Amino acid sequence: MLNSCCDLSPAHVRAIAPYQPGKPIAELAREMGLDPARIVKLASNENPLGASPMALDAVAEAMADLARYPDGNGHELKTALTVRLGVDATQIVLGNGSNDVLEMAARAFLYAGTSAVYSRYAFAVYPLVVQACGATGIEVAARDFGHDLEAMLAAIRPDTRMVFIANPNNPTGTFLSADVLRGFLERVPRHVLVVLDEAYDEYLPDDQRSPSVSWLGVFPNLIVTRTFSKAYGLAGLRAGFALADAQVAGLLDRVRQPFNVNSLALVGATAALSDTGFVERTRALNRLGMGQLVQGLKLLGVDFIPSHGNFLACRIGNATAMYRRLLEQGVIVRPLGAYGMDQYLRVSIGLAAENHQFLQALESAMEERK
Ligand SMILES: *Cc1c(COP(=O)(O)O)cnc(C)c1O
């Protein structure tokens, strides 16, 4: 007996566990009666320097044209990306954030009866987009919280169409070297797409960054994704992109909404791309902040997973209780229970003062627990 239209939603849709975003500052201020100006949010790997100033100027100027539809082909942003990355415009798919291109990749290749492989503790969006297509997700056990590429290779079945890899990975911060990745790509069957999510690529030292863009010519089954949300500081604007073989890119484009990237995001991302000084400042600040947090956590005797991103996963014991104690002190971090890491909190690297506030709040919450 059917009770409502909702019962007719496919089982694979009803089974989806919604993505849990970081708590917004305004929400915590409302809930706890705190002054929003004194709340520190280190929960979503956002850029503590804010947005690229060049992007902000470009966005302000573009406001005058909001009555017009955006350029559905994103010509200017694609041109800037071709110059920067040495790819052809036909190899670029623009997204409303890189989550959008991850979803397009899934929708272009996955359906009921196919499967996709991803690692345990990998980015939560992979299982979501796979499930939304009615495909089967194959979660592979992690090695030291990172991708076990050998096991992922072995997990590929005849019905597997896609493998997701985050490098560095969120929320664990683990990293795979170029050699290891390339060796993996060489052994993956050519009909299986490999989505290499490089959302934190800009945070890596130059000698650790994979030449993934140059691999596109060698591996037509490779999709590289990048974002303007992290090092470029444009998380709220929503812009990201995929790079792939032109034919693969063409398939992603077929499931793309015609105006998926809004006009402010297009001009903001284009300007941000040329703001190399901002990205440099971001990297330098992140390096310092990582050192500050690592040192502070060691002093407190808190274990953590060494990270190559702009965040650290800390082992806290009862992380849910600690998360609440930190909230009470106006510090928002991310509990990782949804990732099956009940004992871990993920903290994003902030400004020096924000990192300090987090460490102090953590110390006093740990005192309280004793
Ligand atoms: C933050 C993040 C993204 C970026 O998402 P956007 O939709 O571009 O904001 C993609 N992948 C991973 C692993 C991330 O952590």
Ligand as a Chemical Component Dictionary entry (heavy atoms), coordinates in Angstrom:
data_LIG
# 
_chem_comp.id                   LIG 
_chem_comp.type                 NON-POLYMER 
_chem_comp.pdbx_formal_charge   0 
_chem_comp.three_letter_code    LIG 
# 
loop_
_chem_comp_atom.comp_id 
_chem_comp_atom.atom_id 
_chem_comp_atom.alt_atom_id 
_chem_comp_atom.type_symbol 
_chem_comp_atom.charge 
_chem_comp_atom.model_Cartn_x 
_chem_comp_atom.model_Cartn_y 
_chem_comp_atom.model_Cartn_z 
_chem_comp_atom.pdbx_ordinal 
LIG C1 C1 C 0 36.469 20.980 -1.004 1  
LIG C2 C2 C 0 36.609 19.815 -1.914 2  
LIG C3 C3 C 0 36.168 19.883 -3.234 3  
LIG C4 C4 C 0 35.659 21.165 -3.775 4  
LIG O1 O1 O 0 34.311 21.268 -3.817 5  
LIG P1 P1 P 0 33.664 22.512 -4.569 6  
LIG O2 O2 O 0 32.389 21.968 -5.061 7  
LIG O3 O3 O 0 34.592 22.875 -5.687 8  
LIG O4 O4 O 0 33.531 23.598 -3.579 9  
LIG C5 C5 C 0 36.330 18.788 -4.054 10 
LIG N1 N1 N 0 36.922 17.674 -3.611 11 
LIG C6 C6 C 0 37.398 17.587 -2.370 12 
LIG C7 C7 C 0 38.114 16.355 -1.953 13 
LIG C8 C8 C 0 37.230 18.641 -1.480 14 
LIG O5 O5 O 0 37.660 18.535 -0.231 15 
# 
loop_
_chem_comp_bond.comp_id 
_chem_comp_bond.atom_id_1 
_chem_comp_bond.atom_id_2 
_chem_comp_bond.value_order 
_chem_comp_bond.pdbx_ordinal 
LIG C1 C2 SING 1  
LIG C2 C3 SING 2  
LIG C2 C8 DOUB 3  
LIG C3 C4 SING 4  
LIG C3 C5 DOUB 5  
LIG C4 O1 SING 6  
LIG O1 P1 SING 7  
LIG P1 O2 DOUB 8  
LIG P1 O3 SING 9  
LIG P1 O4 SING 10 
LIG C5 N1 SING 11 
LIG N1 C6 DOUB 12 
LIG C6 C7 SING 13 
LIG C6 C8 SING 14 
LIG C8 O5 SING 15 
# 
